[in-house]
Each structure stands twice: as structure tokens, then as C-alpha cells.
Amino acid sequence: MKTRDLTVLLGLLALCLAGAWFAFSADPADPEPTPATEPAAAAPTPGEPSPRQADVPQPSAGLRAAPVTTDAPRRPRPAGAPELGIIDGRIQLAAGVAGTFSGFQVTVRELIDEGGDGPSDGTITEGPARRKPYMETRAFKAAPDESPLYFAFDRVPFSRYGYDVWVFVPGLNGSHQAVVVDETSWNPQVTLSITKGSPFALRVIDPQRSPMAGRRVQLRPLGYPLGRPVLAGETNSFGSLTFEHALAGTYAIWIDDVPIEEVDIALPGVVHDQADLGVQSRIITLESGQPVRVEVFGGGGWGLEGAALELFKIDTTENLRMQATSDHGGIHVFEHVPPGRYQLNVQARGHQPTSRTVTVVEGRAPDTLTVRVAPL
């Protein structure tokens, strides 16, 4: 055999031996590798939070709920609760508010017109059963450098009435928002805000638009939000009074221990400046002064009907004039005449003009002005 043929034969033999070694080195019992899978999570037992909720400390324990952004996916519904939902909330803080408080409260209150839908005992009739309207308040902590804040309410019953969600911090404004919790909206997300109080001013005047100084004013809170203080002060020489840090909400205005009217104070940034004072304001017109009764008699001693009466102030440059006509008995009463000295002019057809003077004192009605006019 030639040397070249021997070389080719040895090469082929080496290739066969290499192929046989690779074939026998592979383990035919090894299965094809499969991706690793995590064990299925155990189903939560009734009354325990779901795995998603386990990240959220329970607010009822006084802890702040873990952050849940308003664009987060919906959380699993509470285990074993087919008609319970979850309310997630985010609270924005106005400038200068963060770090001024260490905790806040949130109230979820069912929106029920107890005077309409609900019976007299305040319960709700649903089918054969009655229940009390749902209302729950929880406390949360706030770190000094934390903004925004977050909270969560789980196990909120479905309701066809909806809910109002309020945030409360003593001395600050807390907003509120209405939400629906039902089968189609069981995980609503709300955005609330906490802001500082804003100035609110009153101007108290009489019917002649004169300022009323020294009037004792109180603003007494009505309804929600709860916890607002009573505001009190006294009008200055211009009849004005400003409360620098009034919290938003409805108040009853009391002046000199008398209820006058109600007013709604808005959140900062909303200005209803009725008194033109540059802040939220209201003008209050008080009926002041005393009644002045006038009786006009003709020459025969009977009451003179249709006599023209004019009462004007003579102790000031103020042009205060009141005009009227006597009735069928010759009588007229000028109501709410401010304190001061006045002149009464009486003119009746076929009779001579006649004048009288009268002084009106605060707190005491003057005697009746009896005027007898002589015929021409």
C-alpha cells in the first residue's frame, strides 16, 4: 500500500472514532431543560389580606398606608367579601404645609339623605333588613419630609348611595371627594388636598350704608368638615373685621349674640370679594336704630290721611332723609332710624305746613310725635 493511501485510511478511522465517542458521551435520560416556575401562591383565608394587600399596613393600627399611586393597577378584592371594595387615596400638600403636622385623619361617610331615603331612626332599609349608614374614621401618620401622603380603606361595603371621603388636620383645610363603591367600581382612587386657611373679611353696615363699629361678631362652624374653631372678633371704626386664617366650610354669622345669616368660606384661591377688600368677604346689613311713630291730626281732631311726611337728620352733613305718607288713621312709623337729631316736616292739602324735632337715642324708642295741622 502506498504511503498516500495509508494516510487517508488513518484519517477516516480517526473521524469514525471521534463520532462514536460523542454519541456515547450524551445522557439519553436527561429531559429537555424547562424554565423554572414559582410555586402558586396559596389562596388567602377569609378575613386575611390578599398578597397585594399584605404590603399595606392596616390604617386602623395608626399607620400610614403604603404608597398606592393613582395610576396603579387595581388591587385584588378583599378575600371572601363579594360586596366589599377598597378606596385608595393620595393627598397633595400645598406650599408651606409639609412638616407642620405629624398625623391626619380620613373619614369615609356614606352619602345618605336621612330626611329622604332613610327612615326616622337613621337606618337604611334594604330588602327585609335595616342597617346604619357606613361611616369610619382612621388615623394616619405623616413624616416631616413626606409629600404627597397616601391612605387606604379596605372592606368598604358596596352602596348605591356613594361615599364622601374627607381628610382632616387640625388648623388646616382638608378637601373631600365623592366616590362610588360598587360592583363596577370597587377600587376607586381619590385625590385630596391639605391647604392653609385663608383671610375672610366682614363689613357691617346699616341700611344707610354707614359703618357699624364695635359689633361683636362670631363665625360658628356648621356641618362638615368637623373640628373647625369658632372665630370671634369686633368690627373696627370702618365696620370691618378680618379673620386671617379662616378654614373652608359653612359658618353661621352671629352679631351681638344674634344669628344673622350663613356664609360659605371657600378654599384658598377662590375669592368672592363682596366688600371689595381684596380677600374673600361679605357685606352684612343690619337693621339698626329705633322706630319713630308719627300721628297727624286735622283741625277737627281726626286722623289726617295722605299727609306728606319727611324726616331728615339735622346734626350732621350726611344727607339722610326718609319720606312717607300717613295712612287712613293719620299714622306712620319710620322704622330703624339711626341715633341722632331729626326734623319732621308735615304737609297736607288744605292745611298749613308744620315741623317738629325729635332726638333718637340708641336702645330706646322716642315718644310718639303727635302733630296737629291747622287748616288754611
C-alpha positions in Angstrom: 0.0 0.0 0.0 1.2 3.3 -0.9 2.1 5.9 1.7 -0.7 8.3 0.5 -3.4 5.6 0.7 -2.3 4.7 4.2 -2.6 8.3 5.4 -6.2 8.7 4.0 -7.2 5.4 5.7 -5.8 6.5 9.1 -7.7 9.9 8.8 -11.1 8.2 8.1 -10.5 5.8 11.0 -9.9 8.8 13.4 -13.1 10.5 12.3 -15.1 7.4 13.0 -13.7 7.0 16.5 -14.4 10.7 17.3 -18.1 10.3 16.2 -18.5 7.2 18.3 -17.2 9.0 21.4 -19.6 11.9 21.1 -22.6 9.6 20.6 -21.9 7.6 23.8 -21.0 10.6 26.0 -24.6 12.1 25.8 -27.1 11.0 28.6 -30.3 9.9 26.9 -32.2 10.1 30.2 -31.8 13.9 30.6 -35.0 15.7 29.7 -35.0 18.9 27.8 -34.5 21.9 30.2 -37.6 23.8 31.1 -37.9 27.3 32.6 -38.2 27.5 36.3 -41.6 28.3 37.7 -42.6 29.8 41.0 -44.9 27.8 43.3 -48.5 29.0 43.1 -49.5 31.4 45.9 -51.8 29.9 48.5 -55.3 31.4 48.4 -55.8 33.8 51.3 -58.1 32.6 54.0 -61.3 34.6 54.7 -60.7 37.7 56.8 -57.0 37.9 55.9 -55.5 40.5 53.5 -54.7 39.3 50.0 -51.0 39.1 48.9 -51.3 42.6 47.3 -52.7 44.0 50.4 -50.0 42.4 52.6 -47.7 45.3 51.5 -50.1 47.8 53.0 -50.1 48.3 56.8 -53.5 48.4 58.3 -54.6 52.1 58.8 -56.7 51.2 61.8 -53.4 50.5 63.7 -52.5 54.2 63.3 -50.0 53.6 60.5 -49.9 55.4 57.1 -50.9 53.1 54.3 -48.1 52.2 51.8 -47.9 54.4 48.7 -50.6 53.5 46.1 -50.3 55.8 43.1 -53.5 56.9 41.4 -52.4 55.2 38.2 -51.6 51.8 39.8 -53.4 48.7 38.7 -56.5 47.7 40.6 -55.8 45.6 43.7 -57.4 42.2 44.4 -60.8 42.5 46.1 -60.9 41.6 49.8 -60.9 37.8 50.2 -64.2 36.2 51.0 -66.0 39.5 50.6 -68.1 39.6 47.4 -69.7 43.0 48.2 -66.7 44.9 49.7 -64.4 47.3 47.9 -61.2 49.3 48.6 -60.7 53.1 48.5 -57.1 54.2 47.7 -56.2 57.9 48.3 -53.5 60.4 47.6 -53.2 63.7 49.4 -51.4 66.7 47.9 -49.9 69.3 50.2 -49.9 73.0 49.5 -46.7 75.0 49.8 -45.7 75.5 53.4 -47.9 72.8 54.7 -45.5 69.8 54.7 -43.8 69.2 58.0 -46.3 71.3 60.0 -48.2 68.2 61.3 -47.4 64.7 62.3 -50.7 62.9 61.5 -54.0 63.2 59.8 -57.5 61.7 59.8 -59.6 60.5 56.9 -63.4 59.9 57.2 -65.4 57.8 54.7 -69.1 58.6 55.1 -72.0 57.1 53.2 -73.9 59.8 51.3 -77.5 59.3 52.6 -80.3 61.8 52.7 -81.7 60.7 56.1 -84.6 63.1 55.7 -85.5 61.5 52.3 -84.4 57.9 51.7 -83.7 56.9 55.3 -86.3 56.3 58.0 -86.6 58.5 61.1 -84.3 56.3 63.1 -81.4 57.0 60.7 -81.2 53.4 59.4 -81.4 52.3 55.7 -84.0 49.8 54.6 -82.5 47.3 52.1 -84.8 44.4 51.4 -86.1 42.9 54.6 -83.2 44.3 56.7 -82.1 47.6 58.0 -78.6 48.9 58.7 -76.9 52.1 59.8 -75.1 54.3 57.2 -71.5 53.3 56.9 -69.0 55.8 58.5 -65.4 55.2 59.5 -62.6 57.5 60.6 -59.0 56.3 60.6 -55.8 58.0 61.8 -52.6 58.0 59.8 -49.0 59.2 60.5 -47.2 61.8 58.3 -43.4 62.1 58.2 -41.9 65.6 58.2 -40.5 65.3 54.7 -43.3 63.3 53.2 -45.3 64.6 50.3 -47.7 63.5 48.9 -49.4 61.4 51.5 -51.3 58.1 51.0 -54.0 56.2 52.7 -56.3 53.2 52.1 -59.6 51.9 53.3 -60.4 48.2 52.7 -63.6 46.3 53.2 -65.8 49.2 52.3 -69.4 47.9 51.6 -70.9 48.4 48.2 -73.5 51.2 48.3 -75.9 52.6 45.8 -75.6 56.0 47.6 -71.9 56.5 47.2 -69.4 57.9 49.7 -67.8 61.2 50.7 -64.1 61.0 51.6 -62.7 63.8 53.9 -59.2 64.5 55.2 -58.8 66.4 58.4 -55.8 68.1 60.1 -56.4 70.5 63.0 -55.9 74.1 61.9 -55.7 73.3 58.2 -58.1 72.9 55.3 -58.8 69.4 54.2 -60.7 68.7 51.0 -63.2 66.0 50.2 -64.3 63.9 47.2 -67.4 61.8 46.4 -66.8 58.3 45.1 -68.8 55.2 44.1 -68.0 51.8 45.5 -70.0 49.0 43.8 -69.6 46.0 41.6 -68.4 48.1 38.6 -66.2 50.5 40.6 -65.0 48.5 43.6 -61.5 50.1 43.8 -61.9 53.9 43.4 -58.9 56.2 43.8 -59.3 59.7 45.2 -57.0 62.8 45.3 -57.4 65.2 48.2 -55.5 68.2 49.3 -54.4 69.9 52.5 -54.0 73.7 52.5 -53.7 76.6 54.9 -56.6 78.8 56.0 -57.2 82.0 54.0 -58.3 85.5 55.0 -62.0 86.2 55.3 -63.5 89.7 56.0 -66.8 91.1 57.0 -68.1 94.6 56.7 -71.1 95.5 58.8 -73.3 98.5 57.8 -76.7 99.9 58.5 -79.5 100.4 55.9 -78.0 103.8 55.1 -74.6 102.1 54.4 -73.0 103.7 57.4 -70.3 101.5 59.1 -71.3 99.9 62.4 -68.3 99.9 64.7 -67.9 97.9 67.9 -70.1 95.0 66.8 -69.2 91.6 68.3 -69.0 89.0 65.5 -68.7 85.2 65.7 -68.4 82.7 62.9 -69.8 79.4 64.2 -69.0 76.3 62.1 -71.9 74.3 60.6 -71.7 70.7 59.5 -68.6 69.2 57.8 -65.7 69.5 58.0 -65.8 68.9 61.7 -63.2 70.3 64.1 -63.1 73.9 62.9 -62.8 76.5 65.6 -65.3 79.3 66.3 -63.9 82.6 65.0 -64.6 85.8 67.0 -63.8 89.5 66.8 -65.1 93.0 66.9 -65.7 95.4 64.0 -63.4 98.5 63.7 -64.4 102.1 63.1 -65.0 101.2 59.4 -67.4 98.4 60.4 -64.8 95.8 59.1 -63.3 92.7 60.6 -60.8 90.3 59.1 -60.1 86.7 60.2 -56.7 85.9 58.9 -56.8 82.1 58.9 -60.4 81.0 58.3 -60.9 77.4 57.3 -63.2 76.5 54.4 -66.7 75.4 55.2 -70.1 76.7 56.1 -70.5 79.1 59.1 -73.4 80.8 60.9 -72.7 84.5 61.4 -73.7 85.8 64.8 -73.6 89.5 65.6 -74.1 90.7 69.2 -75.3 87.2 70.1 -78.0 87.2 67.4 -77.9 84.8 64.4 -77.8 86.8 61.2 -77.1 84.5 58.2 -74.9 81.7 56.9 -71.8 82.0 54.8 -69.6 79.5 52.8 -65.9 80.2 53.0 -64.0 78.7 50.1 -60.6 77.1 49.8 -57.6 79.4 49.1 -57.6 80.7 45.5 -61.3 81.2 45.3 -62.2 84.8 46.0 -65.8 86.1 46.5 -64.9 89.7 47.4 -68.3 91.2 48.0 -66.9 94.0 50.2 -64.1 94.9 47.7 -61.4 94.3 50.4 -59.0 92.1 48.3 -59.9 88.9 50.1 -63.0 86.7 50.5 -65.5 89.0 52.1 -69.2 89.5 52.9 -71.3 92.7 53.5 -73.8 92.4 56.3 -76.6 95.0 56.5 -78.0 95.2 60.0 -81.4 96.8 60.8 -80.4 99.4 63.3 -81.9 102.4 65.0 -85.3 102.9 66.6 -88.9 103.2 65.3 -90.3 106.8 65.2 -94.1 106.9 65.3 -95.9 109.9 63.8 -99.6 110.7 64.2 -101.1 113.6 62.2 -104.5 115.1 63.2 -106.5 117.7 61.4 -108.4 120.7 62.9 -111.4 118.6 63.8 -109.2 116.2 65.8 -109.5 113.3 63.4 -106.5 111.4 61.8 -105.5 113.1 58.6 -104.9 110.6 55.7 -102.4 111.3 52.9 -100.2 113.8 54.7 -96.7 114.0 53.2 -94.0 113.3 55.9 -90.3 113.9 55.7 -87.8 113.0 58.4 -84.2 114.3 57.9 -81.1 114.4 60.0 -80.0 117.8 61.1 -77.0 117.1 63.3 -74.6 116.0 60.5 -73.7 116.8 57.0 -74.9 113.3 56.0 -77.9 113.7 53.7 -80.2 111.2 55.5 -83.8 111.7 54.5 -86.9 109.5 54.9 -90.2 110.1 53.2 -93.6 108.6 53.7 -97.4 109.2 53.7 -99.8 108.9 56.6 -102.4 106.1 56.5 -106.1 106.4 56.8 -105.7 107.0 60.6 -103.1 109.7 60.0 -100.3 107.3 61.3 -96.9 106.3 60.0 -93.9 104.6 61.7 -90.4 105.3 60.4 -88.5 102.0 61.1 -84.8 101.7 62.0 -84.0 105.4 62.4 -80.3 105.7 63.4 -79.4 107.7 66.5 -79.3 111.5 66.1 -81.4 114.7 65.9 -84.1 114.9 63.3 -86.6 117.4 61.9 -90.1 116.2 60.8 -91.9 118.2 58.1 -95.6 117.6 57.6 -97.6 118.9 54.6 -101.3 118.2 54.0 -103.5 119.6 51.3 -105.7 122.4 52.7 -103.5 122.7 55.9 -100.6 124.7 57.0 -97.1 123.1 56.8 -95.9 122.1 60.3 -92.5 120.9 61.7 -91.3 119.1 64.8 -87.9 118.0 66.0 -87.0 114.6 67.6 -83.9 113.0 69.1 -83.3 109.3 68.6 -81.1 107.5 71.1 -79.7 104.0 70.6 -81.6 101.4 72.6 -84.7 103.5 73.4 -87.6 104.4 71.1 -88.6 108.1 71.2 -92.1 109.1 72.3 -94.8 109.3 69.6 -94.7 112.5 67.6 -98.2 114.0 67.6 -98.7 116.7 65.0 -101.8 118.8 64.7 -102.0 120.8 61.5 -104.2 123.9 61.2 -106.4 124.4 58.1 -105.5 127.2 55.7 
